[in-house]
């Protein structure tokens, strides 16, 4: 069974069409290696036509080695798709849900080819990126267009759900993740813990033409409000570009050090900009940021990403119900 088939809906047609003639759903994700031998080819694809220094790629490859040579992203995306499929069926709309990846199997063109063979004509594409920039949104749309061209004239049409970082169900999911992390702090210290909301840093020039930073700030404020917390900050992580170019700051390490300087005893890092617990969460936060916190004598606590949280799955189902952006 191919990687595409393992993520496919149940075989068969006739599920019917819903909003705007949509007969299927396509979850669009970044992709990740599932075996040690996949890491090198995967990173070559990610780095193609991008100014990522070779030493950064070697560093990231080592991070994968430390994690067993794989990323949990595909498995987690599969669980998201299965949860969405079940939620839609329970709501009386048993449309097939597919997964297509930008940088690894099942590649977008592989998924779209199978969708075509199964008779799908028009899919609602949901980009599994919580914040919008050219890197996190426009490239996905461009890659879907290239994949459709590769499949040919009968490739399913793809229309897109709108950005969803402010969706109440996403805020609910992340507030619940943060609440669970706070619960791991001794009750006598919990009220003084600092929340740090993170997203992947991007070049300042790219951020200037997008709502990326504003969306992070808005989501962070909403999550903190849901938790009744006033001590919070936003930070950026996982920078990968040329050191000569300005990228969004402050870096999460600097925010953690500042929390220590201003009297905090614990930090809770909440990866709002990441949908799944993959390498940039599992290594960059759970290893590197945690080491910084320990060097500052801070307790480090990390909220899980949305993953397949029931509220996040409910958000996906609501996006399907609402249909494409106007």
C-alpha positions as CSV (number, residue, x, y, z in Angstrom):
1,X,0.0,0.0,0.0
2,X,1.4,3.4,-1.0
3,X,1.7,6.3,1.4
4,X,-1.1,8.0,-0.4
5,X,-3.4,5.0,-0.1
6,X,-2.7,4.8,3.6
7,X,-4.2,8.3,4.0
8,X,-7.0,7.9,1.6
9,X,-10.7,7.9,2.5
10,X,-12.8,4.7,2.3
11,X,-13.1,3.6,-1.3
12,X,-16.3,4.4,-3.2
13,X,-18.1,7.3,-4.6
14,X,-21.5,8.8,-4.3
15,X,-21.0,10.8,-1.2
16,X,-22.6,13.8,-2.9
17,X,-21.7,17.4,-3.1
18,X,-22.2,20.1,-0.5
19,X,-21.2,23.8,-0.3
20,X,-20.3,25.2,-3.7
21,X,-20.3,21.8,-5.3
22,X,-17.5,20.5,-3.0
23,X,-17.3,16.7,-3.0
24,X,-14.1,16.2,-1.0
25,X,-11.7,17.7,1.5
26,X,-7.9,18.1,1.0
27,X,-5.8,18.7,4.1
28,X,-2.6,20.4,2.9
29,X,0.5,20.0,5.1
30,X,4.3,20.5,5.0
31,X,5.3,16.9,5.1
32,X,8.1,15.1,7.0
33,X,10.4,12.1,6.8
34,X,9.1,8.8,8.3
35,X,12.4,6.8,8.1
36,X,16.1,7.7,8.7
37,X,16.8,7.2,4.9
38,X,14.1,9.8,4.1
39,X,15.8,12.7,6.0
40,X,18.4,13.7,3.4
41,X,16.1,13.6,0.4
42,X,13.4,15.4,2.4
43,X,15.7,18.2,3.4
44,X,16.9,18.6,-0.2
45,X,13.3,19.1,-1.3
46,X,12.7,21.6,1.5
47,X,15.9,23.6,0.6
48,X,15.3,23.6,-3.2
49,X,15.4,27.2,-4.4
50,X,15.7,28.6,-0.9
51,X,18.6,30.4,0.7
52,X,19.1,28.0,3.5
53,X,22.8,27.7,4.5
54,X,24.2,24.1,4.2
55,X,25.3,24.1,7.8
56,X,21.7,24.7,8.9
57,X,20.5,21.7,6.9
58,X,23.2,19.6,8.5
59,X,22.1,20.8,11.9
60,X,18.5,20.0,11.2
61,X,19.5,16.5,9.9
62,X,21.2,15.9,13.2
63,X,18.0,17.0,15.0
64,X,16.1,14.3,13.1
65,X,18.8,11.8,14.1
66,X,18.3,12.6,17.7
67,X,14.5,12.0,17.2
68,X,15.0,8.6,15.7
69,X,15.3,9.7,12.1
70,X,11.6,10.5,11.6
71,X,9.0,13.1,12.1
72,X,5.6,12.5,13.7
73,X,4.0,15.0,11.3
74,X,2.5,12.5,8.9
75,X,1.1,10.3,11.6
76,X,-0.4,13.3,13.4
77,X,-1.9,14.7,10.1
78,X,-3.4,11.2,9.5
79,X,-5.0,11.4,12.9
80,X,-6.4,14.8,12.1
81,X,-7.8,13.6,8.8
82,X,-9.4,10.5,10.5
83,X,-10.9,12.7,13.2
84,X,-12.3,15.1,10.6
85,X,-13.7,12.3,8.5
86,X,-15.5,10.9,11.6
87,X,-16.8,14.4,12.6
88,X,-18.2,15.0,9.1
89,X,-19.9,11.5,9.0
90,X,-21.4,12.2,12.5
91,X,-22.8,15.4,11.1
92,X,-24.4,13.6,8.1
93,X,-21.8,14.7,5.5
94,X,-19.6,11.7,4.8
95,X,-17.3,13.3,2.3
96,X,-13.9,11.8,1.7
97,X,-10.9,13.5,3.4
98,X,-7.5,13.4,1.8
99,X,-4.0,14.5,2.8
100,X,-1.4,16.0,0.5
101,X,2.1,17.1,1.5
102,X,4.3,19.8,-0.1
103,X,7.6,18.1,0.6
104,X,7.2,14.4,1.1
105,X,4.8,11.5,0.5
106,X,2.0,11.6,0.0
107,X,3.0,14.4,-2.3
108,X,0.2,16.7,-3.5
109,X,0.4,15.4,-7.0
110,X,0.1,11.8,-5.8
111,X,-3.0,12.6,-3.7
112,X,-4.6,14.6,-6.5
113,X,-4.0,11.9,-9.0
114,X,-5.8,9.3,-6.7
115,X,-8.6,11.8,-6.1
116,X,-9.1,12.1,-9.8
117,X,-9.2,8.4,-10.2
118,X,-11.8,8.1,-7.5
119,X,-14.0,10.7,-9.2
120,X,-13.4,13.7,-7.0
121,X,-14.0,16.9,-9.0
122,X,-13.8,19.8,-6.5
123,X,-12.1,19.8,-3.1
124,X,-12.0,22.2,-0.2
125,X,-8.4,22.7,0.6
126,X,-7.5,23.4,4.2
127,X,-4.0,24.7,4.7
128,X,-2.7,23.3,8.0
129,X,-0.8,26.5,8.9
130,X,-2.2,28.7,11.6
131,X,-0.6,31.9,10.5
132,X,-0.4,33.5,7.0
133,X,2.7,34.5,5.1
134,X,4.0,33.8,1.6
135,X,5.9,30.9,3.1
136,X,3.0,29.5,5.1
137,X,0.2,30.1,2.7
138,X,1.0,31.3,-0.8
139,X,3.6,28.6,-1.4
140,X,1.0,26.0,-0.5
141,X,-1.4,27.4,-3.0
142,X,1.3,27.6,-5.7
143,X,2.3,24.0,-5.0
144,X,-1.2,22.8,-5.3
145,X,-1.5,24.6,-8.7
146,X,1.7,22.9,-9.8
147,X,0.5,19.5,-8.7
148,X,-2.8,20.0,-10.5
149,X,-0.9,20.8,-13.7
150,X,1.2,17.7,-13.2
151,X,-1.9,15.5,-12.9
152,X,-3.5,17.0,-16.0
153,X,-6.7,18.6,-17.1
154,X,-9.0,16.3,-15.1
155,X,-7.3,17.1,-11.8
156,X,-9.7,18.1,-9.1
157,X,-10.3,21.8,-8.7
158,X,-9.2,23.0,-5.3
159,X,-10.8,26.0,-3.5
160,X,-9.6,27.1,-0.1
161,X,-11.0,27.6,3.4
162,X,-10.1,31.0,4.8
163,X,-7.4,31.6,7.4
164,X,-8.4,30.3,10.8
165,X,-6.0,31.5,13.5
166,X,-8.8,33.4,15.2
167,X,-11.4,30.6,15.0
168,X,-12.9,30.1,18.5
169,X,-12.3,26.3,18.3
170,X,-8.6,26.8,17.6
171,X,-8.4,29.2,20.5
172,X,-10.2,26.7,22.7
173,X,-7.8,23.9,21.6
174,X,-4.7,25.9,22.4
175,X,-6.1,27.2,25.6
176,X,-6.8,23.7,26.7
177,X,-3.2,22.6,25.7
178,X,-1.8,25.5,27.7
179,X,-4.1,24.8,30.7
180,X,-2.7,21.2,30.8
181,X,0.8,22.5,30.8
182,X,0.1,24.9,33.6
183,X,-1.4,22.1,35.6
184,X,2.0,20.5,35.7
185,X,3.4,23.4,37.8
186,X,3.3,23.3,41.5
187,X,0.1,25.1,42.7
188,X,2.1,27.6,44.8
189,X,4.0,28.8,41.7
190,X,1.4,28.4,39.0
191,X,-0.2,31.8,39.2
192,X,3.2,33.5,38.5
193,X,4.2,31.3,35.5
194,X,4.8,33.3,32.3
195,X,3.2,32.2,29.0
196,X,5.3,32.4,25.9
197,X,3.5,32.0,22.6
198,X,5.8,31.0,19.7
199,X,5.7,30.8,15.9
200,X,8.4,30.1,13.3
201,X,10.4,33.2,12.6
202,X,10.3,34.6,9.0
203,X,12.2,37.3,7.2
204,X,11.1,40.8,8.2
205,X,10.6,41.6,4.5
206,X,8.1,38.7,4.2
207,X,6.3,39.5,7.4
208,X,5.9,43.1,6.3
209,X,3.5,42.1,3.5
210,X,1.4,39.7,5.6
211,X,-0.8,39.5,8.7
212,X,1.6,36.9,10.3
213,X,2.8,38.9,13.3
214,X,-0.6,40.4,14.0
215,X,-2.3,37.0,13.8
216,X,0.2,35.6,16.3
217,X,-0.5,38.5,18.7
218,X,-4.2,38.2,18.3
219,X,-4.3,34.5,18.9
220,X,-2.0,34.8,21.9
221,X,-4.1,37.5,23.5
222,X,-7.3,35.4,23.0
223,X,-5.7,32.3,24.5
224,X,-4.3,34.2,27.5
225,X,-7.8,35.8,28.0
226,X,-9.4,32.3,27.9
227,X,-7.0,31.3,30.6
228,X,-7.4,34.5,32.7
229,X,-3.7,35.2,32.4
230,X,-2.0,38.6,32.1
231,X,1.7,37.5,32.1
232,X,2.4,36.5,28.6
233,X,4.7,37.4,25.6
234,X,5.1,36.4,22.0
235,X,8.4,35.0,20.6
236,X,9.8,33.5,17.4
237,X,11.9,30.4,16.9
238,X,13.5,28.0,14.4
239,X,15.1,30.7,12.2
240,X,16.7,29.1,9.2
241,X,17.8,31.8,6.8
242,X,21.0,33.8,6.2
243,X,22.3,35.5,9.3
244,X,22.7,38.7,7.2
245,X,19.0,39.1,6.8
246,X,16.7,40.5,9.5
247,X,14.1,38.0,10.8
248,X,11.2,38.5,13.2
249,X,12.2,38.8,16.8
250,X,12.4,38.4,19.8
251,X,13.9,34.9,19.8
252,X,12.3,32.5,22.3
253,X,15.6,32.1,24.1
254,X,15.8,35.8,24.7
255,X,12.3,35.9,26.0
256,X,13.0,33.1,28.4
257,X,16.1,34.9,29.7
258,X,14.1,38.1,30.1
259,X,11.4,36.2,32.1
260,X,14.2,35.0,34.4
261,X,15.6,38.5,34.8
262,X,12.2,39.9,35.8
263,X,11.5,37.3,38.5
264,X,9.7,34.5,36.8
265,X,10.2,31.0,38.2
266,X,8.4,29.1,35.4
267,X,7.7,29.5,31.7
268,X,5.0,27.8,29.7
269,X,5.8,27.8,26.0
270,X,2.7,27.5,23.7
271,X,3.5,26.7,20.0
272,X,0.6,28.6,18.5
273,X,2.3,28.8,15.0
274,X,2.6,25.0,14.7
275,X,-0.2,22.6,14.1
276,X,1.7,19.4,15.0
277,X,4.4,18.4,17.4
278,X,7.2,17.9,14.8
279,X,10.9,18.6,14.8
280,X,10.7,22.3,15.2
281,X,8.7,21.8,18.4
282,X,10.3,18.6,19.7
283,X,13.9,19.8,19.3
284,X,13.9,23.6,19.1
285,X,11.6,23.9,22.1
286,X,11.9,20.6,24.1
287,X,15.7,20.5,23.8
288,X,17.1,23.9,23.0
289,X,14.6,26.3,24.7
290,X,14.4,23.9,27.7
291,X,18.2,24.1,28.1
292,X,18.0,27.9,28.1
293,X,15.4,27.8,30.8
294,X,17.4,25.4,32.9
295,X,20.5,27.6,32.6
296,X,18.4,30.5,34.0
297,X,17.0,28.3,36.8
298,X,13.5,28.4,35.3
299,X,11.0,25.6,35.3
300,X,10.2,24.8,31.6
301,X,6.8,23.6,30.6
302,X,5.6,23.1,27.0
303,X,2.0,23.0,25.8
304,X,1.3,20.5,23.1
305,X,0.5,21.7,19.6
306,X,-3.1,21.4,18.4
307,X,-2.4,17.9,16.9
308,X,-5.8,16.0,17.0
309,X,-7.4,17.9,19.9
310,X,-11.2,17.5,19.6
311,X,-11.7,21.2,19.5
312,X,-9.2,21.5,16.6
313,X,-11.0,18.7,14.7
314,X,-14.3,20.5,15.4
315,X,-12.7,23.6,13.9
316,X,-11.8,21.7,10.7
317,X,-15.3,20.4,10.5
318,X,-16.7,23.9,10.8
319,X,-14.4,25.1,8.0
320,X,-15.8,22.4,5.8
321,X,-19.4,23.4,6.7
322,X,-18.7,27.1,5.9
323,X,-16.9,26.3,2.7
324,X,-14.4,28.4,0.7
325,X,-13.4,31.9,1.4
326,X,-15.5,34.4,-0.6
